[in-house]
Amino acid sequence: MKRRNFIQQTAATTALVTLGGLGLQSFTTSRTKKITILHTNDVHSHIVPFSPNDGRNANKGGVARRASLIESIRTKNPNTLLLDAGDIFQGTPYFNYYGGELEFKLMSMLKYDAATIGNHDFDNGIDGLYAQLPHAKFDFVSANYDFSNTVMDTHVKPYKIFKKDGIKIGVFGLGIELNGLVGENHYKETKYLNPIEIAQDMSRILKIEKQCDLVICLSHLGYNYRNNPEIVSDLKIAKATKDIDLIIGGHTHTFLRKPTIEKNIEGKNVLINQVGCYGLYLGKIDFYFDSDKSKAANGTSIIV
């Protein structure tokens, strides 16, 4: 990607948001720390770019291009995390042939820090998912799937804490209800726990008990369900909780040019972002921390 085009595509979709009601002047000093969150969702085994004849997706995507983009961003800011919101599997013959091995190996080469589990990641059954774990050099987080009676027990964490430049970052995962989306024989005795209750608990643990400066929910619940408001979505999670700063979403293949801003239960801003599907875009959220760790953020979606 040419540098000029990269700057134009990035700048056009960026918006600075204060979290906790701070003034923007607080984040203009040399003491400001910057944490960059990069993210993907619903890549669905798309390893190579779309061909020149693929309509609106022509010449977009591909793991190699994503790798170059990520490397460029990490060079500018080493304090970067790379996350995925699930549905890594299913969608091209690479999955049908290799069963997820290639996807996990490539994500490991790109140095993903964590991922959550989507419904299509069970498409070869829970045993098929488990068989590919040795190829994943990153952690899976899911707080509302209880794997205690399955082969995945102890292999998935409810959350993980990272530390970058003195900033403590807590990341927890949420997954969609599998019943009705996935055959019971595929997920076996995996138990689905209420995501709102779990999100309330996870945010409390990470913010209060673990004293994280930044709390991120890695979600495969879906952005919003206007036609079925009873279904728990990312927007519902944001409104029903506190202490979550960012929800990185998946499942509904929703493309957001920049993050949605929603108010939490205390009236504070929560960012929600999702970047469509198939690796066509890379989400980028920059968080700025002043000397007392108050924060602001801006976000964008970058074409790959």
C-alpha positions in Angstrom: 0.0 0.0 0.0 1.4 3.4 -0.9 2.1 5.6 2.1 -0.1 8.5 0.8 -3.1 6.2 0.3 -2.5 4.6 3.7 -2.6 8.0 5.4 -5.7 9.1 3.5 -7.6 6.0 4.3 -6.6 6.1 8.0 -7.1 9.8 8.6 -10.5 9.9 7.0 -12.0 7.5 9.6 -10.3 8.5 12.8 -12.1 10.1 15.7 -10.6 11.1 19.1 -12.7 10.0 22.1 -12.2 10.8 25.7 -12.9 8.0 28.2 -14.1 9.2 31.6 -14.8 12.8 30.5 -11.2 14.1 30.3 -10.2 17.1 28.2 -8.1 16.4 25.1 -5.4 18.8 26.3 -4.5 16.1 28.9 -3.0 14.0 26.2 -0.7 16.4 24.3 2.4 16.2 26.6 5.6 14.3 26.2 4.5 12.1 29.1 1.6 10.6 27.2 1.9 6.8 26.6 0.4 5.3 23.5 -1.0 1.7 23.3 -2.1 0.4 19.9 -4.7 -2.4 19.6 -4.8 -4.2 16.2 -7.6 -6.6 15.5 -9.3 -8.9 13.0 -12.5 -11.0 13.1 -14.2 -13.6 10.9 -11.2 -14.2 8.7 -12.7 -17.6 7.7 -9.6 -19.2 6.4 -8.9 -16.5 3.8 -5.2 -16.9 3.3 -4.6 -15.3 -0.1 -5.9 -12.0 -1.5 -9.1 -11.9 -3.5 -8.5 -12.0 -7.2 -8.8 -9.0 -9.5 -12.1 -10.4 -10.7 -13.8 -10.7 -7.3 -16.1 -7.7 -7.6 -16.1 -5.3 -4.6 -13.4 -7.3 -2.9 -11.0 -7.4 -5.8 -7.3 -7.3 -4.8 -8.1 -7.0 -1.1 -7.0 -9.1 1.8 -4.4 -11.8 2.2 -2.2 -12.8 5.2 1.0 -11.6 3.6 -0.4 -8.0 3.1 -1.7 -8.0 6.6 1.7 -9.1 8.0 3.4 -6.2 6.2 0.8 -3.7 7.6 1.1 -5.1 11.1 4.9 -5.0 11.0 4.8 -1.3 9.8 2.5 -0.4 12.7 4.6 -2.3 15.3 7.7 -0.5 14.1 6.1 2.8 14.8 4.8 1.7 18.1 6.2 -1.4 19.8 3.5 -1.2 22.5 1.0 -3.0 20.3 -1.3 -5.9 20.8 -2.8 -8.0 18.0 -6.2 -9.7 18.7 -8.8 -11.8 16.9 -12.5 -12.1 17.6 -13.1 -15.6 16.3 -14.3 -17.6 13.3 -10.8 -18.2 12.3 -11.9 -21.4 10.5 -14.1 -22.3 7.6 -14.6 -20.6 4.2 -11.9 -21.8 1.8 -10.4 -25.1 0.8 -7.4 -24.4 3.1 -9.6 -25.3 6.0 -11.1 -28.3 4.3 -7.7 -29.7 3.5 -5.6 -28.7 6.5 -8.3 -28.5 9.2 -7.1 -25.2 10.7 -3.4 -26.0 11.0 -2.4 -23.4 8.4 -4.5 -20.7 9.9 -3.0 -21.1 13.4 0.5 -21.4 12.0 0.2 -18.1 10.1 -1.4 -16.3 13.0 1.5 -17.5 15.1 3.9 -16.1 12.6 2.1 -12.8 12.7 2.5 -12.9 16.5 -1.1 -12.7 17.5 -1.4 -12.1 21.3 -4.8 -13.6 21.9 -8.0 -14.8 20.2 -11.5 -15.8 21.2 -13.5 -18.7 19.8 -16.2 -18.4 17.2 -19.0 -20.8 16.4 -17.3 -21.9 13.1 -14.1 -22.8 15.0 -16.1 -25.9 16.1 -16.8 -26.9 12.5 -14.4 -29.9 12.7 -15.8 -30.6 16.2 -14.3 -29.7 19.5 -11.8 -32.5 19.0 -10.7 -31.0 15.7 -10.2 -27.6 17.4 -8.2 -29.3 20.2 -6.0 -31.1 17.6 -4.9 -27.8 16.1 -3.9 -26.1 19.4 -0.2 -27.1 19.2 0.0 -24.9 16.1 -1.3 -21.8 17.9 1.5 -19.9 19.7 -1.0 -17.5 21.3 -3.7 -17.8 23.9 -7.4 -18.4 23.5 -9.7 -16.4 25.9 -13.3 -17.2 26.5 -15.0 -16.5 29.9 -18.6 -17.7 29.1 -17.8 -21.1 27.6 -17.3 -23.7 30.3 -15.0 -26.4 28.9 -14.5 -28.3 32.1 -16.0 -31.6 30.8 -14.3 -31.4 27.4 -10.9 -31.9 25.9 -10.5 -28.1 25.8 -10.5 -27.9 29.6 -7.5 -25.9 30.9 -6.6 -24.9 27.3 -8.8 -21.8 27.2 -8.4 -18.9 29.7 -11.2 -16.6 30.8 -8.8 -13.6 30.4 -5.2 -12.7 29.9 -3.3 -9.7 31.2 -0.6 -7.9 29.2 1.7 -5.1 30.3 3.0 -2.6 27.8 5.1 0.4 28.8 3.8 0.2 32.3 0.2 0.0 31.2 -1.7 -3.1 32.4 -4.2 -4.4 29.8 -6.8 -7.0 30.6 -8.4 -9.0 27.8 -11.4 -11.4 28.3 -13.4 -13.3 25.8 -17.1 -13.9 25.1 -18.7 -16.4 22.7 -22.2 -16.7 21.2 -24.6 -19.4 22.2 -23.7 -22.5 20.3 -27.0 -24.3 20.5 -28.8 -23.8 17.2 -25.7 -22.7 15.4 -23.4 -25.7 16.0 -24.4 -29.3 16.2 -24.4 -30.6 19.8 -22.1 -33.4 18.7 -19.5 -30.8 17.6 -19.3 -28.8 20.9 -20.3 -31.8 23.2 -20.5 -30.8 26.8 -19.4 -27.2 26.4 -21.6 -25.0 28.6 -22.8 -21.6 27.6 -22.9 -19.0 30.4 -24.8 -15.7 30.4 -22.5 -13.3 28.6 -23.8 -10.2 30.4 -23.3 -11.7 33.8 -19.9 -13.0 32.9 -18.9 -9.6 31.4 -19.9 -7.8 34.6 -17.8 -10.3 36.6 -14.8 -10.1 34.3 -14.7 -6.3 34.1 -14.9 -6.2 37.9 -12.0 -8.7 38.3 -9.8 -7.0 35.7 -10.5 -3.4 36.8 -10.8 -3.7 40.6 -9.0 -6.9 41.6 -6.3 -6.9 39.0 -6.1 -3.1 38.7 -5.9 -3.1 34.9 -5.6 0.3 33.2 -7.3 -0.9 30.1 -10.1 -3.5 29.9 -10.9 -5.1 26.5 -13.7 -7.5 25.7 -12.9 -9.8 22.8 -16.4 -10.8 21.6 -18.0 -13.2 19.1 -21.5 -12.3 20.1 -22.4 -10.0 17.2 -22.7 -6.2 16.9 -26.4 -5.7 17.1 -29.7 -7.6 16.3 -32.4 -5.0 15.5 -34.9 -7.6 14.4 -34.3 -9.7 17.5 -33.4 -7.5 20.4 -33.5 -10.4 22.9 -30.2 -11.7 21.6 -27.2 -10.5 23.5 -25.0 -8.3 21.4 -21.9 -6.1 21.8 -24.1 -3.0 22.1 -26.0 -4.7 24.9 -22.8 -5.7 26.7 -21.6 -2.1 26.6 -24.8 -0.7 28.0 -25.1 -3.3 30.8 -21.6 -3.2 32.2 -19.0 -0.8 33.5 -15.2 -0.6 33.3 -15.0 -2.1 29.8 -13.1 0.4 27.6 -13.2 -1.5 24.2 -15.3 -4.3 22.8 -13.7 -5.9 19.7 -16.5 -7.8 18.0 -17.2 -10.5 15.5 -19.8 -12.9 14.1 -22.2 -10.5 12.3 -19.5 -9.4 9.7 -20.3 -5.8 10.5 -17.9 -3.3 8.9 -17.4 -0.1 10.9 -15.3 2.6 9.4 -14.6 3.8 12.9 -15.6 2.5 16.3 -19.1 3.0 17.7 -19.3 5.0 20.9 -21.8 3.7 23.4 -22.6 4.7 27.0 -22.1 2.1 29.7 -24.2 1.7 32.8 -22.4 4.7 34.5 -22.7 6.9 31.4 -19.1 6.6 30.4 -17.9 6.0 26.8 -17.2 2.4 25.5 -15.7 1.9 22.1 -17.1 -1.0 20.0 -15.4 -2.0 16.8 -15.7 -4.7 14.1 -14.0 -5.0 10.8 -16.3 -7.0 8.5 -14.8 -10.3 7.5 -12.3 -12.3 5.4 -9.3 -10.3 6.4 -10.2 -7.4 4.2 -9.6 -4.8 6.9 -7.4 -4.4 10.0 -8.9 -2.6 13.0 -6.6 -0.1 14.8 -7.4 1.6 18.1 -4.8 3.9 19.7 -5.2 4.6 23.4 -3.4 7.5 25.0 -2.6 7.6 28.7 -1.5 10.7 30.6 0.7 10.7 33.7 -2.2 9.6 36.0 -3.3 6.9 33.5 -6.5 8.7 32.5 -7.1 7.9 28.8 -8.4 8.9 25.4 -8.6 6.9 22.2 -9.0 7.1 18.5 -9.8 4.3 16.1 -10.0 3.4 12.4 -10.3 0.5 10.0 -7.5 0.1 7.5 -8.0 -1.7 4.1 -5.6 -4.6 3.5 
